[in-house]
């Protein structure tokens, strides 16, 4: 037992990843999955959680061994191949920096929606400004340790909120087990899109950059790789359980026949189960999800962009701060002027688009983690590579299927 508590004390970068992927997009996607398909797609979340652990462990190992972020490691890998390096730089900036601006808008809006559920006298746009200000204050501290502790606290809050909500809903545990271990996709138009959304909202490309850089800052000794591995397993495993609990709660039979198009609607629908506490539970949960992602999205964009451009990863450097400030500022402005009032279906499309980017970033990570010069004896073994290939293959299949349906 003492060893387990010691592992809990060493939790750090993994908690950042869990905090990052449990955002408003996750809450909404999981809610719609449970409300539309019951427990059927729980297997997709289980797969996503395992895939996240596989890739985030690889990213953490790269950070510890090289003492660099993934962007910096890619520069090192392709420093003598200018054409490839330029392509990788463009890819990372387009996928991570520009993409995170869009995600940040949803994060700010999600956090604002949560507080608006509880304090409705203040409008969502103004709450968006307040959420942005809180994220700004934490990021401006320039302290990795401060950000890490705050995010760990918010992950604990989300755990209590969503796990207790699922338990109160009195699920059919037999149906839950079947959904987890018997893969099936309903023969409905948006089912595969939802599968891609569940993967895209969990195995997030920018988290690979975030975890790599955060691990390099927290751990300086290769002997700590085992500690980092447990950090990833415990933290990301908990994040996956939280996401599954949202699906389970939304799949409750007592909600049958009620239209659920957002997490806010789910709070109202859960009143028969939670009574007047429904809006408080979901308000706190959605606010925590929005705030954690509102902090990690700009931070990861700064780590990725600064690293790939060769600017380093010092959180106190002006260039580093300028990157996350742009991402945060644009997100706050777009949220405040109401450009995020699009249907929840667009949120799932955004998460599904994430699943399209994922195989590309995952391939780049796999190349780096197998580089003998960079990783030495800590490069991937056969089992790790087989797992990586399986995950990349599955995500490529799902992405290709969705793209085919989109255009044909």
C-alpha positions in Angstrom: 0.0 0.0 0.0 2.9 2.4 0.8 4.3 1.9 -2.7 0.9 2.8 -4.2 0.7 6.0 -2.2 4.3 6.8 -3.2 3.2 6.4 -6.9 0.3 8.8 -6.2 2.7 11.4 -4.7 4.7 11.3 -8.0 1.7 12.0 -10.2 2.4 15.1 -12.4 2.6 15.4 -16.2 0.0 12.6 -16.6 -2.5 14.6 -14.6 -1.9 17.5 -17.0 -2.9 15.2 -19.9 -6.0 14.0 -18.1 -6.9 17.6 -17.3 -6.4 18.5 -21.0 -8.5 15.8 -22.7 -11.4 16.1 -20.3 -12.7 19.3 -21.7 -16.2 20.5 -22.8 -15.8 18.6 -26.1 -15.3 15.4 -24.1 -18.3 16.1 -21.8 -20.5 16.8 -24.8 -19.3 13.9 -27.0 -19.6 11.4 -24.2 -23.0 12.8 -23.3 -24.3 12.4 -26.8 -22.7 8.9 -27.1 -24.5 7.7 -24.0 -27.8 9.4 -24.8 -27.8 8.2 -28.4 -26.3 4.7 -28.2 -26.4 3.7 -24.5 -23.5 1.6 -23.4 -22.7 0.4 -26.9 -19.7 2.7 -27.6 -18.0 2.2 -24.3 -15.4 0.0 -26.0 -14.3 3.0 -28.1 -13.6 4.9 -24.9 -11.7 2.0 -23.4 -9.6 1.7 -26.6 -9.0 5.4 -26.6 -7.8 5.3 -23.0 -5.4 2.5 -23.7 -4.1 4.2 -26.8 -3.6 7.4 -24.9 -1.5 5.6 -22.2 0.6 4.0 -25.0 1.4 7.3 -26.8 1.7 9.5 -23.7 4.2 7.0 -22.1 6.2 7.2 -25.3 6.1 11.0 -25.2 7.1 11.1 -21.6 10.0 8.8 -22.2 11.2 11.0 -25.1 11.1 14.0 -22.8 13.0 12.4 -19.9 15.7 10.8 -22.2 16.3 13.7 -24.5 15.4 16.5 -22.0 13.6 18.1 -24.9 10.0 18.6 -26.1 8.8 16.7 -29.1 9.1 19.7 -31.3 12.8 20.1 -30.3 13.4 16.4 -30.8 11.9 16.5 -34.3 14.3 19.4 -35.1 17.2 17.4 -33.9 16.0 14.3 -35.8 15.6 16.2 -39.2 18.3 18.9 -38.8 20.2 17.7 -41.8 17.0 17.1 -43.9 15.8 20.7 -44.5 12.9 19.7 -46.8 11.4 17.3 -44.3 12.1 19.7 -41.4 10.2 22.5 -43.1 7.2 20.2 -43.8 7.2 19.1 -40.1 7.3 22.7 -38.9 4.4 23.7 -41.1 2.4 20.6 -40.0 3.0 21.2 -36.3 2.1 24.9 -36.5 -1.0 24.2 -38.6 -2.2 21.3 -36.5 -1.3 22.4 -33.0 -1.1 26.2 -33.0 -3.9 27.1 -35.3 -6.0 24.0 -34.3 -5.7 24.9 -30.6 -7.1 28.4 -31.2 -10.3 26.7 -32.3 -10.3 24.3 -29.3 -9.6 27.2 -26.9 -12.8 28.9 -28.1 -14.8 25.8 -27.1 -12.9 25.5 -23.8 -13.6 29.0 -22.7 -17.3 28.7 -23.8 -17.6 25.3 -21.9 -16.2 26.8 -18.7 -18.5 29.8 -19.1 -21.5 27.5 -19.6 -20.7 25.6 -16.4 -20.6 28.8 -14.2 -23.7 30.1 -16.0 -25.7 27.0 -15.0 -25.1 28.0 -11.3 -24.9 31.8 -11.6 -27.3 32.5 -14.5 -27.5 36.3 -13.7 -24.1 36.7 -15.3 -24.2 36.0 -19.1 -22.1 33.3 -20.8 -19.9 35.9 -22.7 -18.9 37.6 -19.4 -18.2 34.3 -17.7 -16.0 33.5 -20.8 -14.0 36.6 -20.0 -13.7 35.6 -16.3 -12.6 32.0 -17.2 -10.0 33.5 -19.6 -8.7 35.8 -16.9 -8.3 32.9 -14.5 -6.4 30.9 -17.1 -4.3 34.0 -17.9 -3.3 34.4 -14.2 -2.2 30.7 -13.9 -0.3 30.7 -17.1 1.3 34.1 -16.4 2.9 32.7 -13.2 5.4 31.0 -15.5 5.6 28.2 -12.9 5.1 24.6 -14.1 4.6 23.4 -10.5 1.8 25.9 -9.8 -0.1 24.9 -13.0 0.4 21.2 -12.3 -1.1 21.5 -8.7 -4.1 23.5 -9.8 -4.9 21.1 -12.6 -4.5 18.1 -10.4 -7.1 19.6 -8.0 -9.5 20.2 -10.8 -9.1 16.6 -12.1 -10.0 15.4 -8.5 -13.1 17.7 -8.6 -14.2 16.3 -12.0 -13.6 12.7 -10.7 -16.0 13.2 -7.8 -18.7 15.0 -9.9 -18.9 12.6 -12.8 -18.2 9.3 -11.0 -20.8 10.1 -8.3 -23.3 11.1 -11.0 -22.9 7.8 -12.8 -23.3 5.8 -9.6 -26.5 7.7 -8.6 -27.9 6.9 -12.1 -28.0 3.1 -11.1 -26.6 1.7 -14.3 -27.0 -1.8 -15.7 -23.5 -3.1 -15.0 -24.0 -6.1 -17.2 -24.8 -3.8 -20.1 -21.7 -1.7 -19.1 -19.4 -4.7 -19.3 -20.8 -5.8 -22.6 -20.3 -2.3 -24.0 -16.7 -2.2 -22.8 -15.6 -5.6 -24.1 -17.8 -6.3 -27.1 -17.1 -3.8 -29.9 -20.1 -2.8 -31.9 -21.2 0.2 -33.9 -24.9 0.9 -34.4 -26.1 1.0 -38.0 -26.9 4.7 -37.9 -25.5 7.6 -39.9 -23.5 9.4 -37.2 -22.4 6.3 -35.2 -18.9 6.1 -36.8 -18.5 9.9 -36.5 -19.2 9.5 -32.8 -16.6 6.7 -32.5 -14.0 9.0 -34.2 -15.2 11.8 -31.8 -14.6 9.6 -28.7 -11.1 8.8 -30.0 -10.3 12.3 -31.1 -11.4 13.8 -27.8 -9.2 11.4 -25.8 -6.1 10.7 -27.8 -5.4 14.4 -28.4 -2.3 15.2 -30.6 -1.4 18.4 -28.7 -1.2 16.4 -25.5 1.7 14.4 -26.9 3.7 17.7 -27.1 2.5 18.8 -23.7 3.4 15.5 -22.0 6.9 15.4 -23.6 7.8 18.9 -22.5 6.3 18.6 -19.0 8.2 15.3 -18.4 11.4 17.0 -19.4 10.8 19.7 -16.8 9.7 17.4 -14.0 12.2 14.5 -14.4 15.9 14.8 -15.1 17.1 11.2 -14.5 16.5 8.3 -16.8 16.0 6.1 -13.8 12.7 7.9 -13.3 11.2 6.5 -16.5 9.4 3.8 -14.5 7.9 6.5 -12.2 6.7 8.5 -15.2 5.1 5.3 -16.7 3.0 4.8 -13.5 2.1 8.5 -13.6 0.7 8.0 -17.1 -1.1 4.8 -16.3 -2.8 6.2 -13.1 -3.6 9.7 -14.3 -4.8 8.8 -17.8 -6.6 5.7 -16.5 -8.6 7.9 -14.1 -9.3 10.4 -17.0 -10.7 7.5 -19.1 -12.9 6.3 -16.2 -14.3 9.8 -15.8 -15.2 9.9 -19.5 -16.8 6.4 -19.3 -18.8 7.6 -16.3 -20.2 10.5 -18.3 -21.3 8.0 -21.0 -22.8 5.7 -18.4 -24.8 8.5 -16.7 -26.2 9.7 -20.0 -27.2 6.2 -21.0 -29.5 5.8 -18.0 -32.9 4.4 -19.0 -34.7 7.1 -16.9 -33.6 9.6 -19.5 -35.2 7.8 -22.4 -37.3 10.0 -24.6 -35.7 13.2 -23.4 -33.8 15.1 -26.1 -30.2 15.8 -25.0 -28.2 18.0 -27.3 -25.6 19.4 -24.9 -24.2 18.8 -21.5 -26.4 21.6 -20.2 -29.5 19.7 -21.3 -28.1 16.7 -19.6 -28.0 18.6 -16.3 -31.7 19.4 -16.6 -32.5 15.8 -17.6 -30.7 14.4 -14.6 -33.0 16.3 -12.2 -35.1 13.1 -11.5 -31.9 11.5 -10.3 -30.1 14.4 -8.5 -33.0 16.8 -7.9 -32.0 20.4 -7.4 -28.3 19.4 -7.1 -28.2 18.5 -10.9 -27.2 21.9 -12.1 -24.6 22.3 -9.4 -23.0 18.9 -10.1 -22.8 19.5 -13.8 -22.0 23.2 -13.5 -19.0 22.5 -11.4 -18.0 19.5 -13.6 -18.3 21.4 -16.9 -16.5 24.5 -15.5 -13.6 22.4 -14.3 -13.4 20.7 -17.7 -13.5 24.0 -19.5 -10.9 25.6 -17.2 -8.4 22.7 -17.3 -8.5 22.6 -21.1 -8.4 26.4 -21.3 -5.1 26.3 -19.5 -3.5 23.2 -21.2 -4.4 24.1 -24.8 -2.5 27.4 -24.9 0.4 25.8 -22.9 0.7 22.8 -25.3 0.5 25.2 -28.3 3.4 27.1 -26.8 5.5 24.0 -26.1 4.9 22.6 -29.6 5.4 25.8 -31.6 8.3 27.1 -29.5 10.0 23.7 -29.7 9.6 23.1 -33.4 10.9 26.7 -34.2 13.9 26.1 -32.0 13.0 28.7 -29.3 13.3 26.3 -26.4 10.6 25.6 -23.7 11.3 28.1 -21.0 7.8 29.1 -19.7 9.2 32.5 -18.6 10.6 33.5 -22.0 8.7 36.3 -23.8 8.4 34.4 -27.1 6.9 31.4 -25.2 4.4 33.6 -23.4 3.5 35.3 -26.7 2.3 32.1 -28.2 0.0 31.0 -25.4 -1.3 34.6 -25.1 -2.4 34.7 -28.7 -4.2 31.3 -28.4 -5.9 32.4 -25.1 -6.8 35.9 -26.3 -8.4 34.7 -29.6 -10.3 32.0 -27.7 -11.7 34.6 -25.2 -12.6 37.0 -28.0 -14.4 34.4 -30.1 -16.2 33.1 -27.1 -17.2 36.5 -25.9 -18.8 37.6 -29.2 -20.8 34.4 -29.4 -19.1 32.6 -32.3 -19.3 29.3 -30.4 -23.1 29.0 -30.4 -22.9 26.3 -33.1 -24.8 23.0 -32.7 -23.2 20.3 -30.6 -22.9 18.2 -33.8 -20.1 20.6 -34.8 -18.3 19.8 -31.5 -18.2 16.1 -32.5 -17.0 17.0 -36.0 -14.2 19.0 -34.4 -13.2 16.0 -32.2 -13.4 13.7 -35.2 -11.1 16.1 -37.1 -8.7 15.6 -34.2 -8.7 11.9 -35.0 -7.6 12.7 -38.5 -4.6 14.6 -37.3 -3.7 12.0 -34.7 -2.1 9.4 -36.9 0.3 11.9 -38.4 1.5 13.1 -35.0 1.6 9.6 -33.7 3.8 8.5 -36.6 6.2 11.3 -36.0 6.4 10.4 -32.3 7.0 6.7 -33.1 9.8 7.7 -35.4 11.5 9.8 -32.7 11.0 7.2 -29.9 12.7 4.6 -32.2 15.7 6.8 -33.0 18.8 5.1 -31.7 20.8 8.3 -31.6 18.2 10.2 -29.6 16.9 7.4 -27.3 19.7 4.9 -27.1 18.7 1.9 -25.0 15.4 3.6 -24.0 13.9 3.4 -27.5 10.8 1.4 -28.1 10.8 -2.3 -27.8 8.9 -4.8 -30.0 5.7 -4.7 -27.8 5.5 -0.9 -27.7 5.9 -0.7 -31.4 3.3 -3.3 -32.1 0.8 -1.4 -29.8 1.7 1.8 -31.6 1.1 0.3 -35.0 -2.2 -1.2 -33.9 -3.5 2.2 -32.6 -2.2 4.1 -35.7 -3.9 1.5 -37.9 -7.2 1.7 -36.1 -7.3 5.5 -36.1 -6.3 5.5 -39.8 -9.2 3.1 -40.6 -11.8 5.1 -38.7 -10.5 8.5 -40.1 -10.4 7.1 -43.7 -14.0 5.7 -43.3 -15.3 9.1 -42.0 -13.5 11.0 -44.7 -14.9 8.7 -47.4 -18.5 9.1 -46.1 -18.0 12.9 -45.9 -16.9 13.3 -49.6 -18.7 10.3 -51.2 
